Each structure stands twice: as C-alpha cells, then as structure tokens.
Amino acid sequence: MPIQNAEPALAEPRRSTELDSAEALRLLGSVPMGRIVFTRSALPTIRPVNHILDDGQIVIRTHEGAALTSHTRHNGSQGVVVAYEADMIDPDTHVGWSVVVTGFAELVTDEQDLARYREMLRPWVRQTMDQAVRIRPDLVCGIRVTEA
C-alpha cells in the first residue's frame, strides 16, 4: 500500500548553501516561531514555541510547571544546553532556509528583563506564561535551499 502523504520527487534536485551566522540569526529573527530541543529524563524533547530575538539572544516565554522551566532552574548559573531550530521552507517548491542554534538556556530572573519580555513577546497558547528563558547562541548554523 502506498504512503498517503508522500509527495512525488521534484524533477530537479535542490541546492543547499551554508549561511553565515549573522544571516542565520537575521532569518531566525524574521519568523515568529521555532522549536526548542532539550533533554528531559535523559531523552531529547522538542517543543514548538514562539520567540523574539533580543540583542542576539533568543527569548521564549514559559510557565512555572513546564519541563524546560524546571530544567533551567536546577542547572545552575551556566544554564542548560539546548538547540533551537526555525525555518521557512515552501511546501510546494521545497526552497527556503533552516537555522539551528545551540547554546546555553537560562531562566530570566531579573524582574526588569522579565517585565520587558512579557511586553515584547505574547504567548500563542492560552496559558499563563509567567517565566522567560533566554538562549545564548554559541553555535549558529543554517542553510538556504534554492533551485539547482
């Protein structure tokens, strides 16, 4: 039985080119959402979230009971290693870009920063999001996919 959601292969393969970190962060900042990857019970966990880019750092809102909140809270001042991915790939033409950032995530504890992030970043889920996590990008890589 054929796979129902499989699309036919494109007539021409796509070309993938590396992005420099400045362009990758610019593109990441141009979209409202991405996916955060962190470890939970020694296994990778992925959550879709909305974000802002603030002074080169990725900021997401979270809540007190979230796994990411408790994970960042209990890992000291250095934070916890996470990956963050955002992309914009056209589903019909299969061209676009993808960016992956790896770095340390820390819970925002400064009340002024937290208040500012609450104003700047509106959660897209109907839940109280009273915490914020800031990701310091240490490794930024991205690709642009174009027609060959």
C-alpha positions as CSV (number, residue, x, y, z in Angstrom):
1,M,0.0,0.0,0.0
2,P,1.5,3.4,-0.9
3,I,2.2,6.0,1.7
4,Q,-0.7,8.5,1.7
5,N,1.2,11.7,2.4
6,A,4.2,11.0,0.2
7,E,4.8,13.7,-2.5
8,P,6.3,12.9,-5.9
9,A,10.0,13.7,-6.2
10,L,10.9,17.0,-7.7
11,A,12.2,17.0,-11.3
12,E,15.3,18.9,-10.3
13,P,17.2,18.5,-7.0
14,R,17.7,21.5,-4.8
15,R,20.9,23.2,-3.9
16,S,21.9,23.7,-0.3
17,T,24.3,26.5,0.7
18,E,25.6,27.4,4.2
19,L,24.6,30.6,5.8
20,D,27.0,32.7,7.9
21,S,25.9,33.1,11.5
22,A,24.8,36.8,11.1
23,E,22.5,35.9,8.2
24,A,21.2,32.8,10.0
25,L,20.3,34.9,13.1
26,R,18.7,37.5,10.9
27,L,16.5,34.9,9.3
28,L,15.6,33.3,12.7
29,G,14.5,36.7,13.9
30,S,12.3,37.2,10.9
31,V,9.9,34.4,11.9
32,P,7.7,34.2,15.0
33,M,8.1,30.6,16.0
34,G,10.6,27.7,16.2
35,R,11.3,24.5,18.1
36,I,13.3,24.2,21.3
37,V,15.2,20.9,21.9
38,F,16.2,20.0,25.4
39,T,16.9,16.9,27.5
40,R,14.2,15.5,29.7
41,S,14.8,12.3,31.6
42,A,17.9,11.7,29.5
43,L,15.8,11.8,26.3
44,P,15.5,14.6,23.7
45,T,12.3,16.7,23.9
46,I,11.1,19.1,21.3
47,R,8.5,21.8,21.8
48,P,7.2,24.4,19.3
49,V,7.4,27.9,20.8
50,N,7.2,31.5,19.7
51,H,10.2,33.7,20.2
52,I,11.9,37.0,19.8
53,L,15.5,37.8,19.1
54,D,16.8,40.4,21.7
55,D,20.4,41.6,21.4
56,G,21.4,38.4,19.6
57,Q,19.8,36.1,22.1
58,I,16.6,34.0,21.6
59,V,13.9,34.6,24.2
60,I,10.9,32.4,24.8
61,R,8.1,32.5,27.3
62,T,7.3,29.6,29.6
63,H,5.4,28.8,32.7
64,E,6.3,27.5,36.2
65,G,5.2,23.9,35.6
66,A,7.0,23.5,32.3
67,A,9.8,20.9,32.0
68,L,12.1,23.5,30.4
69,T,11.5,25.9,33.3
70,S,12.4,23.4,36.0
71,H,15.3,22.1,33.9
72,T,16.9,25.6,33.5
73,R,16.2,26.4,37.2
74,H,18.0,23.4,38.5
75,N,21.2,23.6,36.4
76,G,22.9,26.5,38.0
77,S,24.1,29.8,36.7
78,Q,25.5,28.4,33.4
79,G,22.2,27.2,32.2
80,V,21.4,24.1,30.3
81,V,22.5,23.2,26.7
82,V,19.6,23.4,24.2
83,A,19.2,23.5,20.5
84,Y,16.7,25.9,18.8
85,E,15.5,25.5,15.2
86,A,13.5,27.7,13.0
87,D,12.8,27.5,9.3
88,M,10.8,28.7,6.4
89,I,10.5,26.0,3.7
90,D,7.9,26.3,0.9
91,P,5.9,23.1,0.9
92,D,5.4,23.2,-2.9
93,T,8.7,24.3,-4.2
94,H,10.9,23.0,-1.3
95,V,13.0,26.1,-1.3
96,G,13.7,28.3,1.8
97,W,16.0,28.1,4.8
98,S,16.6,26.4,8.1
99,V,18.6,27.6,11.1
100,V,19.8,25.7,14.1
101,V,21.3,27.4,17.2
102,T,23.0,25.5,20.0
103,G,23.7,27.3,23.3
104,F,23.0,27.7,26.9
105,A,19.5,28.5,28.1
106,E,18.9,30.2,31.4
107,L,15.8,31.2,33.3
108,V,15.4,35.0,33.2
109,T,15.4,36.1,36.9
110,D,15.9,39.9,36.5
111,E,12.5,41.4,37.1
112,Q,13.0,44.3,34.7
113,D,14.1,42.0,31.9
114,L,11.2,39.7,32.7
115,A,8.7,42.6,32.6
116,R,10.2,43.8,29.2
117,Y,9.9,40.3,27.7
118,R,6.3,40.0,28.9
119,E,5.5,43.1,26.9
120,M,7.5,42.2,23.8
121,L,6.5,38.5,23.5
122,R,2.9,37.4,23.6
123,P,2.4,33.6,24.0
124,W,0.3,32.0,21.4
125,V,-1.2,29.4,23.7
126,R,-3.9,30.1,26.2
127,Q,-1.9,29.5,29.3
128,T,-0.3,31.8,31.9
129,M,3.3,32.2,30.8
130,D,5.0,34.0,33.7
131,Q,8.5,32.9,33.1
132,A,11.1,33.5,30.3
133,V,14.1,31.6,29.1
134,R,17.0,33.2,27.3
135,I,19.2,31.3,24.9
136,R,22.7,32.5,24.3
137,P,23.8,31.2,20.8
138,D,27.2,29.6,20.9
139,L,26.9,27.6,17.7
140,V,24.8,29.0,14.8
141,C,24.4,27.2,11.6
142,G,22.0,27.4,8.8
143,I,21.3,26.5,5.2
144,R,19.5,28.1,2.3
145,V,17.8,25.7,-0.1
146,T,17.4,27.0,-3.7
147,E,16.5,25.6,-7.1
148,A,19.5,24.0,-8.7
